[in-house]
Amino acid sequence: MALQIQAYTNDVLIKKLQDCGVIKHKIVANVMKETDRKYYSNLFIPYIDRPEMIDFNAYLAAPHMHAYALEKLVDRITSDSKILDIGSGSGYMAACFARLIQARAVESLKEIKGIVYALDPQQKLIETSIGNITADNPKLIESGLIKIMEGDGTKDIQEYGPFDVIHVGAAIPEIPTDFLMLLNLNGRMLCPVGDTEGVQQMIQCDRDSAGEITKKVLTNVVFDPLVDPLDIPPNTESTDANISEKIDESSNTKTIISSIDADKDDDTLRDINENLNKENIAIDKSQPYLNLSDQVTQREEDESIASTISLKSFAMESDD
């Protein structure tokens, strides 16, 4: 079972990720605190360290995986970095990258010249990410710091490259040469590679000043595949009802057993429970911590295994 981290505020969630060694850089912690997960999650309580299905067959990665990627890329980001986020999904990582550029500009007392290009192959997800980022901070898009585009990174993006950082937020069976060609000298790419139906490996690709590429396997992960919109059946457009079906096809409900302070009165618990029930979440004040019920899909079991491996790897890895 994966280490379960949970909180009732975004700041506390990030502090817990710092305490267990997932977040090492203060700048990463600050950026993740500024980028509140509630704007990108559909859950009533979004501060749980687990992946979450959002719209249109896509997943919002667990907070520790977002932190992990940011930790691996932060040293390559400056005030003028060009960053490509492929499979941008909810828009969460694009917002974090934009704030890292801002933070580097403050540190260096330089003008912001960097830009984040957020790509996703699904137009509906692009609309979702625009809404999420706008709810978070509309200036991130209005200022031109984030540019959101439809695509999968293999075409229609070359004119904006090369990129100092490339983050692939969805699984691919192998690393396309097209992706590597987009990487700038002294740039870094992070992508989950392998079986798109099971566990993948997080691969770090570095291009040195001479243009040579070095690949390094970091850890095991589970991501949903980078989806071509042409591969999506026409009737899978998300409604609240079929999102619930996709989340848990093997049972009637998905239950998250949540601890609420035991001294809360029954009326308060009833109010919270009423809201939670809208998300197919049940509340049990007798439980000491947030936990997943046993009614999970096979994919979530795979994610749990991969998350355990990933979290264990933090203790063994040295900073790059």
N, C-alpha and C positions, 0 to 999 in steps of 0.2 A: 504494500500500500504506500502511495506517495506521502511524503511529509505534507501535512495539511496546515496551511497558514491562513488565518482568517482574521478579519477586523471589521469594525463598524464605521471606520473613516478611512479615507485614502491615505492620510498622513501616517496613521498607525500601521496600515498594511506595509507601507514603504519602510517604516522603522523596523518592522519585523523582518523584512527581507535584508535589511542592513545587519540586524543582530545575528542572523544565521549565516552571514557571509556571502550572500548572493550579490548584494550591492556593495561594492568596495569604494567607488569614487563618489565623493560628496556631490559633484556636479550631476551625476546620474540620479542620485537620490532627489536632488532639488528639482530636476526636470520632471521626474515621475510624480513628485508631489504636486507640481504645477499642472500636470496633465491628469486630471481627475478621471479615474476609470468609469465613474458613473455616466459620463457623457458618451461612452462608447459601448456600454453594456446594456442588455435588456433586463437584467435581473434587478429585483427590488433591493437586494443586498449584493452589490457588485464586487465587494472587497474580499473575495475568496480566491485562494491560489489554485485555480483549476481552469481549464479551457471551457469556453462557452460557445454553443452554436448561436450565431447571430442570423442574419437574413441570407437567403438564397444559397443554401448549402455551404456556407462559409463559417469558419470558427474564429472567435477572438481567443488568441493564445493566452495561456496562464500568465499571471504577472511575473512569475520568476523567469519565464522564457523571454518576456520583453526585457526584463532587467539584464538577463544573460547576454542578449544580443547587443544592447546598449553598452554594456561593459566591454565587449569585444571590439566595438567600433569607436568608442569615445575618443581614443587617442588619435584617430585619423581625422577627426572633425575639427575644423577651424571656422573662423567667421566668413570665409569665402568658399567653403566646401560646396561642391555640387553632389547631391545625394540622390540616389535612385532607389525608391522603395517599390519593388515588384510584388504584386499580390497584396496591395495595401489594405484591402478589406475594410475594416471599421474606420481606418484613418488614424488609429491610436499612435502607431510608430511614426507616421509622418509628422504628427504634432510634436512628438518627443524629439525627433531629429531637428525640427524647426527651432524648438526651444534650446537645443544644444548649440545650434549656430548662434542664436541670440546670446547665450551665456558666454560663448567663446569671444564674441565681439566685446562684451562687457569686460571680460578678463584682459583682453589685449588692447582695449581702448581703440579698436578699429571699427570702421564702418561695416555694416552687414552687406556682404556681396554674395553670400551663399544662397542656395535655393534647393528645395526638396521637390523632386518630381515623383509624385505618387501614382503608380500605374496599377490598374486592375482590369482583367478581361471582361468583367461583368458591369454593364452600364448601371444596373440597379444598385450594385454595391458602391459604385462611384457616387451616386445620388445620396446613399446612406452616409458615406464618409464625409461628404460636403456638409450634410446636416449635422453630423456629430461634431466636426471641427468648428463649425459656425456656432454651435451651442457652447462649445468650450471657450473659444476666443475667435470671433469673426475676423480679427485683424491678421491672423495667421495666413488667411487666404487673400483678404483684401489688399494686404501689403505686397503680395506677390511672392512671399516667402515659401508658400506651398502652392505648387501647380498640380492639379489632379487631372489625370488623363486616362483614356481607355486604351488598353493594350496589355501585352504580356512580356514586353521587353525585347522581343525579337525583331521588331520593325517599328517604324514611325517614332523612334526615340534617339536614333543615332545622331541626328542633328543637334541634340542637346548635350551630347557627351563630349569628351570622356568624363567619367564620374569618379570622384575621390572615394566615395563609399557606395557600395551596392548592397542592399538588404533584400533578400528574397524571403517573403513571408508565407510561402506555400511550398509544398513538396514537389520536387521534380525528379524524374527517374535518373537523369544524368545532367552534368553541367554543360549547357549549350556553349559552343564556341562564341556565339553572338554575345553572350553575357560577358565572357572574358575580354572580348574585343572592346567592350564599353568601359573597361576599368582603366583609370588613369595611372600613370607612373606613381609609385609609392601609394597606390590605392589598395583598398581591402574590400572583399566581397564575402558575405556570409550567406549560406544557403543550405536548406535541408535536402539531402540527396538520397534517393533509394526507392524502395517499394512504396508507392503512393497509397497502398492499402494497409500498410503496417508500420513498423518502426524504421525510421531513416537515421542517417548520420548527419550531424551538423558539420559542414565543411567550411573551412576558412581558406580563402584564396587571396594571396598577397602578390602584387606586381611590384618588383623592385625598380630602382632608378634606371636599370638597363632594359627593362621590359620583360624580364623573366618572371614566370608565374610559379609560385610555390603553394602547394595544397597541403592542408593539415586537417585531420579528423579531430574534432573537439569532443563530441559527446553524442549519445543517442537521443533522438527526439521523435515526436509524432506530430505531423502537420497534415492538414487537408491538402489535396492536390491543387496545383495551379490550373484552374478550370477554364477551358475554352467555352465561351458562351454558346457556341454551336453544338456543344456536346450536352447541353442541359435540355431535358425534355420540356416541351412547350408548356405543360401544365404544372410546372414546379414553382411557379411564381408564388412567393411566400404570403400566406395569411397567418394570423396568430394560430389558427387551428392546425394548419399543416406544419408549421414550425414545431409545435408540440409533438406532432406525430414523428417528425424527423428526429427530434431529440430522444424520444424513447418509444421505439416501435414495438418493444417486447413487453411493455406493461402499460397500465392505464395512466399512471402518473409517474413523475420523477419527484422524489422526496429529498429535500435537504433538511436534516434535523438540525435546528438552530438553537443555540443557547441564548436566551434573553435573561437579563439579570433576574435572579430568583425573587427579588423583592418587588418586582413590578406587579401591580394588581391585575386581577383577571380581566377588567375592562380594557386596560392597556394592551394586554396580551391578545384579547379578542380583536382589537382594532388592527394590531400588527398582523395577526393571523389572516384577517380579512384581506389586507393588502398582499400578503405573501401568497394567498391562495390564487390570486390573479396570475401568478407566475408558476402555478403548480408546485408551490413550495409549502411544506407543512412545518409547523413549529411545535417543539416539545421542550418545555422549560426544565424538564428533569435531566436533560442531557448536558454534560459539562463542556462540550465543544461542538463546533460545526463539523459535520461529517457527511459523506455521501451515503445514501442508502445502498443496499445490495442490489437494487433494481437499476443496473447500469447496462449500457450496451457494450458489445465486445470492443468497439472502438475506444470507449472511455477506459476500459480495462487496459488496453494497449497504451493509452496516454498516461495512465497511472504508473505503469511499469517504466515507461520512458522518462517520466518526470522524476521518479525515484533515482534512476541512473544519473539524470542530469544534476539533481541536487547533490548527490554524493560526489559528483565530479568537481563541484566547486571547492571542496575541501582539499582536493588533490592537485588542482591546477595552480600554477604560478602565474603572476601577471605577465602579459605579453609586452 
